[in-house]
């Protein structure tokens, strides 16, 4: 299956597929719309999308100033495509893009994914904080 995966950095024509991806991963607690996701991607410094034929099966993006740091976020793969190296390949392409532009890649993740990202060369360096807002 992974041999058929195509990776592109051009935004998809159909952001409804991205909504399906977010919902399948339980990532849409904010009730994001197709237009919200399109804006999110269009305003990202870099994004990578994985397709199996015409189906979006994964994506990841970077928010950055383009000079010093880039925050990797939203790296996700449809559940039935997980554990096939797709997420790792997208992350490698993200890191390569950051390195080519001399931008330091950073990320935040849930605790149970720390060992996965450590296996890819990331090191835990601090504790982040967040603040909820009304939407």
N, C-alpha and C positions, 0 to 999 in steps of 0.2 A: 504494500500500500504506500509506504513512504517514498518509493521510487517514482510514484506518479505525482508527488506533491510539487507544486510550482510556487515559488516565493517571489513576490513582487512588492515594490515600495510605492507603486502608484495606488491611490485610493480606489477602492472598489466602486463600481457603478451602483451596486445594490446594497445600501447600508441596512436593509431589513435583515440580511444574513448576519450582520454584526449584532443586531438586536437578538436574534436567535441564539448566537454564541453566548452573549452576556447572560441571557435568561437560562441557558442550559448549564451555566456555571454558577448560578445563583448570585450573579453580580448586579442585578438590577433592582436593588432595594430602594433606590432613589426614584424609580419609575422613569428612567431615561427614555426618550423617544428616539425614533430614527433620526430626526433632525438634530437632536442633542448629540448623538453619537457621530454624526457627520461633522458637526462643528468641532467636537472633541478631536477627531482625527485630523481635520483640516488645520487646526491650530497647533498640532503637535510638531515638534522639530523634525521628527523622523518616525515613520511607521512602517511595519513590515506585515504582510498578509500572506497566509498560506492557503492555497487552493488545491482541492482534489477535483480535477476537471473544472467545472464552473461553481462548485460549492466551496464557500469560505469555511475552512476548518480550523483556522487559528489566526491570531494577530498579536502584535506587541507594539508598543510605542515608547517614544522618549519625549519628555518635556525638558527643554533646555534653553539656555541663553546662547548656545552655540559657541561659547568661548571657554568656560571653566568646567561646569558640571552638567550632566544630563541625568534626569531621574527616569529610570526604566519603570514603566507601569503597564498594567493591562495585558500582560503576557498570558495568553490563555489558549487552550486547544479544546475543541469539542470532545466530550467524554469518550466517545467511541474511537477517537483518533489519538488518545493519550497513550503514553508509554511506547511511542513509536519513533521518538527522536525529533518530532516536529518542533516542540517547544525549545529544545536544546539548539536546533538549527536556527530558529528565529532569534534566540538570544545571542548565538555566535555572530549572526549578521548584524544585530544591534551593536554589539561590542565592537565589531570591526568598523562599523560606521563611526562610532564614537572615537575610536583610536585614530582613524584616518583624519578626523577633524580636531584631534588633540583635546577632546572633551572627556572628562573623567566620568565613567558610568557608575551610577549609584542606584540603589533600589531599596524599597521597603517591601517586606513580605510578611505573611502570617508565620507564626512560630514553627508550625509543622513543615514549612518549606525551607527553613534555614539550611538544613543539611543538603538539600538539593542544590541550592545556590552556592553553598560552600564547595560542593564537588565540582562546580564550574569556575572556581577561582575567586569567588566573592568572600570577603571577610566581614564579620560583624564588627562594627566600630562604635556605635553609640545607640542610644535609645531615642526614638522619635516620639513625637507627641502629635495629637490631633485635637481638633475642637469641632464638635457637631454644630451645624447651623440649621436653621429652619429653611426648608425649600418648599 
